[in-house]
Amino acid sequence: MALDPDRLLQLPPQETRHSFTKRDTILYALGVGADDLRFVYEKGLQALPSMAVVLAYPGFFWQDPAYGISWQKILHGETSVELFATLPTEGDLLGRTCIDAIFDKGVDKGAIILTSRRIENSTGIHLATVRNTLLLRGDGGFGGQADGAPRPRPLPDDRAPDHVVKLPTDEKQALIYRLSGDYNPLHADLDVARAAGFPRPILHGLCTYGIAGRAVLSALCGNDPTLLKRMDVRFSSPVFPGETIRVEIWREDGDRAAFRATAEERSVVVLNNGYAEMAPS
């Protein structure tokens, strides 16, 4: 079955129910390298804002032939988390995942699909919305429109960053992070990684996102998770476990900031066009 954008856009939201405990909250924090006790100790435990990416996650449903997508050629392009309430450290959640838009970049460039996941607690309070941009490298040329596709946010090019935060990753980082639900063998199995063209397993992109989130939270929010309201990134290149992630942050007008992350040892940008919003000061 070929990609049918009209049918996909008319699909009802996919509902996912998720029960999690303080142990899961701590495990996520350890997976992104946190060592601040407020995020890894049950006494006074707080959830990292970036944990929204693993809450009420519907799984990799694109393998279902009903979607008509060449799932083997999907690339995760961007992620955005917008927070409307403080994330709980345990509880029962409901996620509603929708396909919001599909853009046709042409046969040679593929298609872009935008999804969103609204996360609510058991009483219906809207906690967060997670948005993802996927590049469908094998599904372009279906006759759709290219206009309106998301554009990257520019980074300041006329001044040095206001903050630089360097965070090391552990050689076992991917093995810990995968316990939060992403069991793709690319991040654990040497043979799978080599078959994909990498010399060794790579870090999950959303783990890199969480590590950059720690840098933003520390530099701009004093590690207070109630103050970070939004964080967007564009994925540029993978990180290898054991590398140091260098996060450059530029303060902007109001309670906003731009950032990017680099694998310091290779001088390779791994997250680009980052954007963050904080609670009004």
N, C-alpha and C positions, 0 to 999 in steps of 0.2 A: 504494500500500500504506500503510495506516494504522499508526501506532506500535503495536507489540505488545510490551509490557514483558517479558512472560514469555519470549518468544523472544530478545529482546536480552540479557536477564540470563543466558541459557543459552549464549550464543555463546562459543566458545573464545577464549583470549587472542590478540590480533593481534600477531604477531612482526615486529619491525623490526630489521634489521642495519645498523649504522652504523660506517663507518671514517672517522676524522678525524685531522687532523694538527695540529702546533703552530701552523701558519698559521691554521687554523680557530679555535683557542683564542685567539689574538691578535686575530683579526678580531671575535670575539664581544666581547672586552673593549673594543675600540675602539668597537664598536656601542653599548655602554652607557656610553660616555664616559670609560673608565678611562685614566689617564695614568701610574699607578705602574708603573715598569719591571718589577716582578715579574710583572705581568699582561700586558705588551705587548712584552716583549723575550725572545727565545728563550734567552738565558743565564740559567739559574735560573728558568725560566718556571713559574708556578703558575696553576691554573685558578680563576676566580671560582666560588664555590659556586652562584650563580644560573645558571651555564651549563647546569646539569642540564636546564633547560626546553627546550633545543634538541637534546639528545642522544637518539639513537634515537627521534626524533619520527616518528610514523606518518603525518603529514600530515592534511589535512582530509578524513577519510574519510566524513563525514556526508552528502556529496552522493550517495553510492551509494543508489539507490532501495530497496535491500534493507533499509535501516534504517528506512524509513517515517517519516522526520523532515522537517519543513519547515525545511530547512537554512538558507534565506534569513533565517529569524527567530531564529537562534541568537545568544545573547549569552554572552560569556565572563564568568562571574561571579566566580570565585575561583580562585586557584592556591596550592598548597602544595608545597614541596620539603623532603623529609626526607633527610638525608645519613647514610650508614652507613660511608662510607670517603672518603678524599680523592679528589676527581675527578682522573683522569689528564689530561695535556695532549695526548695522542695515543693512538691504539690502535683496537681493534675492540670494538664494544659490541653487546649484544643488549637490545632493549626488548620487554617484554610488556605490552600495553595491554588492560585489562579494563574492562567496564562493571560497576560495583559496586552501584549502586542507582538507582532511578527513583521520583520522587515526583510526585504529581498535585496541583497547586495549584488546579485548576478551569479551566473553559473560558476565563474572562476573564484568568486569571493565568498560564496555561501550565503547563509541567512542569519539573522539575529532574532533571538526570542527573549522576551522579557517576562519574568515571573515574579509574583509577590506572594508572601506567606504572612497572613495575619495571625498573631499568636494571642490567645486569650486565656485567662485563668478560669477556674471552675465556676466563678460567679459572673463570667462574661466581661470582665474588665480587660480592655485592650492594653496589652503589655508592650508589644513591639510589632514592627513590620520588617520582614527581611525581603529584600529585593535582589534578584540575580539576573545578570545578563549572560546569555549563552551564545556562543558562536557555533552555528551548525555548518561545518565546513563542507558537508556533502549534500546540502539541501537548497542551495541557491538556484535562481532561475525559474521560479514557479510563477512569475508574472506579477508579483506583489510590488508594493511601493518601497523605495529606499528612504524617502523623506521622513524626518522625524526620529530617526535612529539616534540613540544617545551619543553625545559628544563628551570627550574627556574634559574635566575641569583644568584650567591652566594653573601652573605653579608659578610663583614669583621668579622672575629671571633677572631682577635688578637689585637684589640684596641677598645677603647671607641669611641662613635660617636663624630664627630666634632661639631654637633649642636643638640640640643633637643628643640623642639617647642611643647608647650602644647596649644591645642585649645579646648575650651569647645563647646559643642553642646547644643542647646536649646531643651526643651521638645517638642516644636512645629516644630522642624527642618524638619522632614519628611513631615509635612503638608504644609510647604512652598516649599520644593524642588519638591514635586509632581506636582506643578503648572508649572514646566518646561517640562512636558509631560509624566512622568511615573506615571500613575494613578493606579498601582497595589494596590488593597485594603489591601494587606499584610502590607503596610506601614501606614495605617490609621485606619483600622477596627479591634477592639479587638477580635471579634469572629473569623475573618479570620486568624489572627495571632495565636490564640490559636489552631485552627484546623491544622495549619502548625507546631505546636509543640513549639511555642514561648509564653512566658508569656504575652507579649504585642507587639504592632507593632514595627518593626525594621526599622532602617534607610536604605535608598537605598544604595546599594554598590557604585554606581557612585556618590552619595553625599559624602560618605566617601572619595572616590577618589578626589573629588573637594576640600575637606577640607585639605587632605594631600598635594594637589597641592598648596594651599595657604601657607602651611608651607614651602614647597620647594621654592616657589617664594620669600617668605620673607627672608629666611635664605641665599639663594644662589644668588638671583637676585635683591635684594633691592626693591622688589615689582614692578620691571619693567617687564611687560608682554612680551616685545619684546625680552627678553633675554632667556626665557625658550623655548627650541626647541623640547624636547621630554620628555615624562613621562610614564613609564610602571609600572603596579602593578599586583600582584597575590592576589585575594580575598581569605581570610582565614577564617573569622568569621564575623558575623554581629555586628553592633553597635546598642545600644539602645539609642534613643533620650534622651538627658540630660547627657550622659557620656562625659568624657574628652578624646580627642584623643591625644595621645603622639607620636610625630613623631621624630624618631632618624635618623640622616643624617650623612653619612660618605662621605667626599670628596675623590675622586679618581684621578688618573692621568689625566691630561688634564682638559677639562671642563665637567667632568662627576661626578656623585655622586650615591651612593646607599642609600636606606632608607627603613624603615619599620614603621608601625603604630600600636599602642596598645591602647585598651580601658583601660585607666589607672585604673579605679576603680576595674576592674576584672582581671587585668594583663593578658589580652587575646590579642594575636596578631590578628589584623583584616585585615591588608594589609601586605604582605610579599614580599621579593625579589624585592623591588622597585628599579627603575633605572631612572636617569634623565640626560639629556644633556642640556648644556647651550651654548649660542653663544660664539664663541672664544673670549677670553679676550685680 
